[in-house]
Amino acid sequence: MAGTDTTPAARDGGDLAGLEAGLDALETVPEGRTPLRRTLLDKVLPPVLAVLLVLAVWQALVSFRIVDDPSRLPAPLDVWDVVRRSWLRGELLGYIWTSVSRGLLGFCLALLIGTPLGLLVARVRFVRAALGPILSGLQSLPSVAWVPPAVIWLGLNNSMMYAVILLGAVPSIANGLVSGVDQVPPLFLRAGRTLGATGLRGTWHIVLPAALPGYVAGLKQGWAFSWRSLMAAEIIASFPDLGVGLGQLLENGRNASDMAMVFEAILLILVVGVAIDLLIFSPLERWVLRSRGLLVRG
C-alpha cells in the first residue's frame, strides 16, 4: 500500500512500541471502587468470625464447667453487663479518654524526639557508634522497668506517665527510622547530590521519602510500646488524683477481686489498641506501600 513503510527498521520499531504498550498495560492498575460485598467478605467477615469463635470457646468453658468458678472466669454476658453499667453511669468514655489522651500526647512527644534522634544516628557515624547499641538495648528493655524510677524522680503525676511513654517509644521510633535510612538505595543519594540535594535538602527530599516504609514500621511499633508503657504505669502507679484510666480500672478490678471488671478493662485496652491501629497506622502503611507500587488496589 502506498505510503506504508515496510522496511525491517519500521517493523522493529512497531514491535517495540507494541511491547512497550503491553508492558504499560500490565503495570496499570485499574482504578475503581471496591464492591461493598467484596469489602464485607474480605475485610469485615474474617475478624467478626474470629471474635465469635473466641466468644463461643469462652462461653463453652463456662457452660460446660471446664472453669466452674465465676471468680476465675466470668461468663461473657457478665462482662457485658459490667460494660453496660459503666456506660449507663457515664464512666466508660471517661476511662477510655483518660488513657487515650495520655497515650496519644505521649506518642506525639516521642515522635518529636525520636525522629531527629533517628536521623542523627543514621547519618552521623560517630553518633551511631555511641548511641546505636544504647537505643537497641533500651528497645528491648521492658517498659514496666521504668515505672519505679519515674515515680521516684517525678512523683505520682502525669509527668511520670509521659516519661515512661517516652522511654518506651522513642527507641522504637528512632530505630525504625535508622532501619529505613539504611535501606535507601545509594543510587538515590548519588542522584540527589547530582541535582544539588545535599545536607538538609537531601535529607528532606531524598532520604526521608525513601525511608518512609521503615519509618512507618517504627511508628507503628512505637505506638505499641507507648500503649503498653502507659498501661504498665497506670497499673503500678494508680493514684486518685491521676483519674481512672484503663490501667487503673484493671488494677481496681484486681484489688476488688472482680474478674468481670478485670475482663472489662482487658477488652477495652484491646479494643482501643486495635482501633488506633486500624484508624491511623494501617491507612498510613497502605498509603506508603501503594505510593511505591507495592500494594495493588482492590
C-alpha positions as CSV (number, residue, x, y, z in Angstrom):
1,M,0.0,0.0,0.0
2,A,1.3,3.4,-0.9
3,G,2.8,5.5,1.9
4,T,3.3,2.4,4.2
5,D,6.9,1.8,5.4
6,T,7.5,-1.9,5.4
7,T,11.3,-1.8,6.0
8,P,12.8,-4.0,8.7
9,A,13.6,-1.0,10.8
10,A,10.0,0.2,10.7
11,R,8.7,-3.3,11.6
12,D,11.1,-3.4,14.6
13,G,10.0,0.0,15.7
14,G,6.4,-1.1,15.6
15,D,7.1,-4.2,17.5
16,L,9.0,-2.3,20.2
17,A,6.1,0.2,20.5
18,G,3.7,-2.7,20.9
19,L,5.8,-4.3,23.5
20,E,6.1,-1.0,25.5
21,A,2.3,-0.6,25.3
22,G,1.8,-4.1,26.6
23,L,4.1,-3.6,29.5
24,D,2.4,-0.3,30.3
25,A,-0.9,-2.1,30.3
26,L,0.4,-4.8,32.7
27,E,1.7,-2.1,35.1
28,T,-1.5,-0.1,35.0
29,V,-3.8,-0.9,38.0
30,P,-7.4,-0.3,37.2
31,E,-8.9,2.3,39.4
32,G,-12.4,1.8,40.8
33,R,-14.4,1.4,44.0
34,T,-14.2,-2.0,45.7
35,P,-17.7,-3.6,45.7
36,L,-19.3,-3.5,49.1
37,R,-19.9,-7.2,49.1
38,R,-16.2,-7.9,48.5
39,T,-15.2,-5.5,51.2
40,L,-17.6,-7.2,53.7
41,L,-16.3,-10.7,52.7
42,D,-12.6,-9.8,52.7
43,K,-12.2,-7.2,55.5
44,V,-15.2,-7.4,57.8
45,L,-16.3,-11.1,57.9
46,P,-12.9,-12.7,59.0
47,P,-12.4,-10.6,62.2
48,V,-16.1,-11.0,63.1
49,L,-15.9,-14.7,62.7
50,A,-12.7,-14.7,64.8
51,V,-14.4,-12.8,67.6
52,L,-17.4,-15.0,67.5
53,L,-15.2,-18.1,67.7
54,V,-13.4,-16.7,70.8
55,L,-16.8,-15.9,72.4
56,A,-18.1,-19.4,71.7
57,V,-15.0,-21.0,73.2
58,W,-15.2,-18.7,76.2
59,Q,-18.9,-19.5,76.8
60,A,-18.2,-23.2,76.4
61,L,-15.6,-23.1,79.1
62,V,-18.2,-21.6,81.4
63,S,-21.3,-23.6,80.3
64,F,-19.5,-27.0,80.4
65,R,-18.0,-26.1,83.8
66,I,-14.5,-26.6,82.5
67,V,-13.8,-23.5,84.6
68,D,-16.7,-23.6,87.1
69,D,-15.5,-20.8,89.4
70,P,-17.0,-17.4,88.3
71,S,-14.4,-15.6,90.4
72,R,-11.8,-17.0,87.9
73,L,-13.6,-16.8,84.6
74,P,-16.9,-14.8,84.4
75,A,-19.3,-15.5,81.5
76,P,-19.2,-13.2,78.5
77,L,-22.7,-11.8,79.5
78,D,-21.4,-10.9,82.9
79,V,-18.6,-8.9,81.4
80,W,-21.0,-7.3,79.0
81,D,-23.3,-6.3,81.9
82,V,-20.3,-4.6,83.7
83,V,-19.5,-2.7,80.5
84,R,-23.2,-1.7,80.1
85,R,-23.4,-0.4,83.6
86,S,-20.2,1.6,83.2
87,W,-21.7,3.1,80.0
88,L,-25.0,3.9,81.7
89,R,-23.2,5.6,84.6
90,G,-21.3,7.7,82.1
91,E,-17.9,6.3,83.2
92,L,-16.9,4.2,80.2
93,L,-15.9,7.0,77.9
94,G,-14.0,8.7,80.8
95,Y,-11.9,5.6,81.3
96,I,-11.1,5.4,77.6
97,W,-10.4,9.1,77.1
98,T,-8.1,9.4,80.1
99,S,-5.8,6.7,78.7
100,V,-6.1,7.6,75.0
101,S,-5.4,11.3,75.6
102,R,-2.3,10.4,77.6
103,G,-1.1,7.8,75.1
104,L,-1.5,10.0,72.0
105,L,0.1,13.0,73.6
106,G,3.0,10.9,74.9
107,F,3.4,9.3,71.4
108,C,3.4,12.7,69.7
109,L,6.2,13.9,72.1
110,A,8.1,10.6,71.4
111,L,7.7,11.4,67.7
112,L,9.2,14.8,68.1
113,I,12.2,13.4,69.9
114,G,12.6,10.1,68.1
115,T,12.6,11.4,64.5
116,P,15.6,13.8,64.8
117,L,17.4,11.4,67.0
118,G,16.9,8.6,64.4
119,L,18.2,10.9,61.6
120,L,21.2,11.8,63.7
121,V,22.0,8.2,64.5
122,A,21.5,7.2,60.9
123,R,23.6,9.9,59.2
124,V,26.4,10.6,61.7
125,R,28.8,7.7,62.1
126,F,30.2,8.7,65.5
127,V,26.7,9.2,66.9
128,R,25.6,5.8,65.6
129,A,28.6,4.1,67.2
130,A,27.9,5.8,70.5
131,L,24.1,5.7,70.7
132,G,23.1,2.8,68.3
133,P,23.7,0.0,70.9
134,I,22.1,2.0,73.6
135,L,18.9,2.5,71.6
136,S,18.7,-1.2,70.8
137,G,19.2,-2.1,74.4
138,L,16.5,0.4,75.5
139,Q,14.1,-1.0,72.9
140,S,14.5,-4.5,74.4
141,L,14.1,-3.3,78.0
142,P,10.5,-3.9,79.4
143,S,8.7,-0.6,79.8
144,V,7.5,-1.6,83.3
145,A,11.1,-1.4,84.5
146,W,10.9,2.4,84.1
147,V,7.9,2.9,86.3
148,P,9.6,2.7,89.8
149,P,12.4,5.2,88.9
150,A,10.0,7.5,87.2
151,V,7.8,7.6,90.3
152,I,10.8,8.3,92.5
153,W,12.1,11.0,90.2
154,L,8.8,12.7,89.2
155,G,6.2,11.6,91.7
156,L,2.7,10.3,91.1
157,N,1.6,12.7,88.3
158,N,1.1,12.9,84.6
159,S,4.7,13.8,84.0
160,M,5.7,10.4,85.3
161,M,3.3,8.8,82.8
162,Y,4.7,10.7,79.9
163,A,8.3,9.9,80.9
164,V,7.5,6.2,80.9
165,I,5.9,6.5,77.5
166,L,8.8,8.4,76.1
167,L,11.3,5.9,77.4
168,G,9.3,3.1,75.8
169,A,8.5,4.7,72.4
170,V,11.5,6.9,71.5
171,P,13.9,3.9,70.9
172,S,11.4,2.2,68.6
173,I,10.8,5.3,66.5
174,A,14.5,6.1,66.2
175,N,15.5,2.6,65.3
176,G,12.7,2.3,62.7
177,L,13.9,5.5,61.0
178,V,17.5,4.2,61.2
179,S,16.5,1.0,59.5
180,G,14.6,2.9,56.8
181,V,17.6,5.1,56.1
182,D,19.9,2.1,55.9
183,Q,17.6,0.6,53.2
184,V,17.7,3.7,51.0
185,P,19.5,2.7,47.7
186,P,22.8,4.5,47.3
187,L,21.8,5.4,43.7
188,F,19.1,7.7,45.2
189,L,21.6,9.6,47.3
190,R,24.0,10.0,44.3
191,A,21.2,11.2,42.1
192,G,20.2,13.7,44.8
193,R,23.7,15.0,45.1
194,T,24.0,15.4,41.3
195,L,20.8,17.5,41.4
196,G,22.1,19.6,44.3
197,A,20.0,18.0,47.1
198,T,22.7,17.9,49.8
199,G,22.6,18.5,53.5
200,L,19.1,19.3,54.9
201,R,17.6,19.5,51.4
202,G,18.9,16.0,50.6
203,T,17.6,14.7,53.9
204,W,14.1,16.2,53.4
205,H,13.7,15.5,49.7
206,I,15.6,12.2,49.2
207,V,16.4,10.4,52.5
208,L,13.1,10.8,54.4
209,P,10.7,9.9,51.5
210,A,12.8,6.9,50.6
211,A,13.0,5.7,54.2
212,L,9.2,6.0,54.8
213,P,8.4,2.3,54.9
214,G,10.9,1.6,57.7
215,Y,9.9,4.8,59.4
216,V,6.2,3.9,59.4
217,A,7.0,0.5,60.7
218,G,8.9,2.2,63.6
219,L,6.0,4.5,64.2
220,K,3.6,1.5,64.5
221,Q,5.9,-0.3,66.9
222,G,6.5,3.0,68.8
223,W,2.7,3.3,69.3
224,A,2.5,-0.3,70.6
225,F,5.3,0.5,73.1
226,S,3.6,3.8,74.1
227,W,0.3,2.0,74.8
228,R,2.0,-0.8,76.8
229,S,4.2,1.6,78.7
230,L,1.1,3.7,79.7
231,M,-0.8,0.6,80.8
232,A,2.1,-0.5,83.0
233,A,2.4,3.0,84.5
234,E,-1.3,3.2,85.2
235,I,-1.4,-0.2,86.8
236,I,1.6,0.2,89.1
237,A,1.2,3.9,89.9
238,S,-2.5,4.3,90.3
239,F,-3.5,7.4,92.3
240,P,-6.8,9.1,92.8
241,D,-5.6,12.5,91.5
242,L,-4.5,10.9,88.2
243,G,-8.0,9.9,87.3
244,V,-9.2,6.5,86.3
245,G,-7.7,5.2,83.1
246,L,-7.9,1.7,81.7
247,G,-4.8,0.6,83.6
248,Q,-6.3,1.9,86.9
249,L,-9.6,0.2,86.0
250,L,-7.7,-3.1,85.6
251,E,-5.9,-2.6,88.9
252,N,-9.2,-1.7,90.7
253,G,-10.7,-4.9,89.5
254,R,-7.8,-6.9,90.8
255,N,-8.0,-5.2,94.2
256,A,-11.7,-5.9,94.4
257,S,-11.3,-9.5,93.1
258,D,-13.9,-8.6,90.5
259,M,-12.9,-10.7,87.4
260,A,-15.7,-9.2,85.4
261,M,-14.2,-5.7,85.9
262,V,-10.7,-7.1,85.1
263,F,-12.0,-8.6,81.8
264,E,-13.8,-5.3,81.0
265,A,-10.5,-3.4,81.3
266,I,-8.6,-6.0,79.3
267,L,-11.2,-5.9,76.5
268,L,-11.2,-2.1,76.4
269,I,-7.4,-2.0,76.3
270,L,-7.5,-4.4,73.4
271,V,-10.3,-2.6,71.5
272,V,-8.5,0.8,71.8
273,G,-5.2,-0.6,70.6
274,V,-6.9,-2.3,67.6
275,A,-8.9,0.8,66.8
276,I,-5.9,3.1,66.8
277,D,-4.1,0.7,64.5
278,L,-7.0,0.5,62.1
279,L,-7.8,4.2,62.0
280,I,-4.3,5.6,61.9
281,F,-1.4,3.3,61.2
282,S,-2.9,0.8,58.8
283,P,-4.2,3.5,56.4
284,L,-0.8,5.2,56.6
285,E,1.0,2.0,55.9
286,R,-1.2,1.2,52.9
287,W,-0.7,4.7,51.5
288,V,3.1,4.3,51.7
289,L,3.1,0.9,50.1
290,R,0.6,1.9,47.4
291,S,2.7,5.0,46.6
292,R,5.6,2.7,45.9
293,G,3.6,0.3,43.8
294,L,3.9,-2.4,46.5
295,L,0.2,-2.7,47.1
296,V,-2.4,-3.3,44.5
297,R,-5.7,-1.6,44.8
298,G,-8.7,-3.8,45.3
